[in-house]
Structure formats: structure tokens, C-alpha cells
Amino acid sequence: MRVKGTIREIEARLSAETEITDEWIQELLQDSRAGVKKLARSYLKKRERIRREEERVQRMWDFERTYREQGYRWVAGLDEAGRGPLAGPVVAAAVIFPEDFDASGLNDSKQLTPEERLTLRRRIEEGALGTGVGIVDTRFIDQHNILQATYEAMRRAVAQLDPSPDLLLLDAVKLPGVDLPQHAIVKGDTLSHSIAAASILAKTIRDEWMIQAAERYPGYGFEHHMGYGTQEHLEALEKQGPCPLHRRSFSPVGDRIPGKEGVTGS
């Protein structure tokens, strides 16, 4: 059988998504033309991807929705970037969303491309009720250790929030020194839109910081690896030695300073 219309016309109708019924799709799948069948299968795959994404988006509101129903008005997601690098600060971000925020596309920042992160960052900053950012430098990291520096960055991010949160959602950790109800969610940046948004803000802000730092301290490749211990970075460390941004308490850096022994930064 042949459905009415050329392959090009059928493709245009599918692209426009007008007058698309399940019955018509089934007719396309039975069309004698291989090109028409291929178009129908592609359309069904696309529709299934959209359905799964819509379900994922709805699931990622579950924690925020549950706590709002319990009477918490300002639920903030909190996350960090930069615990593992050999150089540069650790950055934390906190985000409070309105209930009607368009959260499509939000996910763990590590699962997004740089372009996707920047696009989402603009939407987050424009649509959030409140955002906060905390940046803790290398000196603090070396004096207090990376875990305490991460907690400090998170506390600074929470302190910047306006409105002030009445509950925190965090990615697998509890934040000491903050007198607020908290919920630690394992893999929270894939299960909560507020945490995912915080991870995107923290990542993009830290990346920008490191790209600017590369102009002040050339030769290390900060603009490429953002301070992580890549082969390029380790070779530059071997050749040039540490700069003021390097974490001397981390073994790959400390081991390259005569008379000092570093500790791991994991």
C-alpha cells in the first residue's frame, strides 16, 4: 500500500507535527516505500524520547514537591564543583526555583555539553527565585583541607540566597554549621532539578574563573583542563613548578615541591 503524499510531503507533515494520529503512523509503517517506513520509525523514536524526557523532568520535581506539600516554602538545591582539581578554587552554588519553572533539559552538569550548560545557566539565572554562589580559594583549601573548604563554599552560597531557604537539598552530603533542615540525596544532581541547577551554576562559574586564570598564569593549560590532573597539566607542573593557584596539599603538587609531601585530593 502507499499512503497519499510524496516522501518529502510526509516528512514535512511529521516535522510540523500537525494532524498526526496513531492510525496514520501505522499506515506509514505499512507503506510499500522504505523511505516512508523509515520516517515513521524515526518519528516514533523521537516521540518516545520526548515521553521519557517528560517523565524524567516530572520525577526530578518529586523532592521539591514533597517538601512544599509539607509546608516548606523555599526549598534550595545545593551543589559544588572543583573538589578534585590540583589548582583553583572550589565553587558551590544554591538555587531556589518557583513551582512553574521550565526545568526541561536540566541534568547533572557532567552529563551536559559546555554549550548546554551555558544555555541552561542563562535560563536558571533568569527564572530562579534566588541563587547564591560561594568561592573558596586555594589558601583556604591548603589550610583546612578540601572537605572543609567545600563546606565553607556551600555555607557562603546559602548565605547569599534571597529569599532565605527553609530547607536544603544536597547531593549525598549533610552541611555542618547551618541551622536548617537538610535532605542528602544520593546522586541528587540527577534526581532533583534544584541540585542539578546548582551543579550547572557551580561548574560554569568555576570554568569561567579558570579560563580567566589561564591568562594570568599561562603555560599550565587551565583553559583546557580547568585545573584537573590531566597529562598536559602534570607535564606543565613538572616543567614550570606550581603557581599560586596550585593546591600544595594535593600530592601531585606537593610532590613537586622540594622538602614537602602532599596528600591526595580525592
TAKASUL-V487668 format. One record per pair of residues at least 4 apart in sequence whose C-alpha atoms are under 6 Angstrom apart, sorted by sequence separation. I is the first residue (numbers start at 1). GAP is how many residues later the second one is. If there is no record, write none. Layout:
BEGIN
<<I/GAP> <I/GAP>>
END
This chain:
BEGIN
<<5/4> <13/4> <61/4> <62/4> <68/4> <112/4> <117/4> <123/4> <124/4> <140/4> <141/4> <144/4> <188/4> <193/4> <199/4> <201/4> <214/4> <222/4> <229/4> <236/4> <237/4> <242/4> <250/4> <251/4> <67/5> <68/5> <141/5> <222/5> <237/5> <248/5> <249/5> <189/6> <248/6> <254/6> <255/6> <83/7> <189/7> <254/7> <255/7> <29/8> <82/8> <141/8> <214/8> <254/8> <28/9> <81/9> <214/9> <81/10> <174/10> <80/11> <173/11> <251/11> <28/12> <80/12> <172/12> <210/12> <211/12> <250/12> <251/12> <79/13> <167/13> <169/13> <171/13> <172/13> <220/13> <249/13> <250/13> <251/13> <79/14> <167/14> <168/14> <169/14> <170/14> <171/14> <172/14> <249/14> <250/14> <78/15> <167/15> <171/15> <250/15> <78/16> <171/16> <210/16> <220/16> <77/17> <136/17> <171/17> <77/18> <135/18> <76/19> <134/19> <76/20> <75/21> <134/22> <134/23> <133/24> <132/25> <132/28> <2/29> <132/29> <1/30> <2/30> <131/30> <1/31> <97/31> <130/31> <96/32> <97/32> <130/32> <96/33> <96/34> <95/35> <95/36> <94/37> <94/38> <93/39> <93/40> <92/41> <92/42> <91/43> <91/44> <90/45> <90/46> <89/47> <89/48> <89/49> <92/61> <92/62> <94/63> <93/64> <108/81> <108/82> <107/83> <108/88> <76/89> <107/89> <75/90> <109/90> <74/91> <77/91> <109/91> <74/92> <75/92> <76/92> <77/92> <78/92> <95/99> <95/103> <94/104> <93/105> <142/107> <93/109> <138/109> <92/110> <91/111> <79/116> <77/117> <78/117> <77/118> <79/119> <80/119> <78/120> <79/120> <81/121> <80/122> <81/122> <60/131> <60/132> <60/133> <87/140> <86/141> <85/142> <86/142> <85/143> <88/157> <87/158> <87/159> <86/160> <87/160> <86/161> <84/181> <84/182>>
END
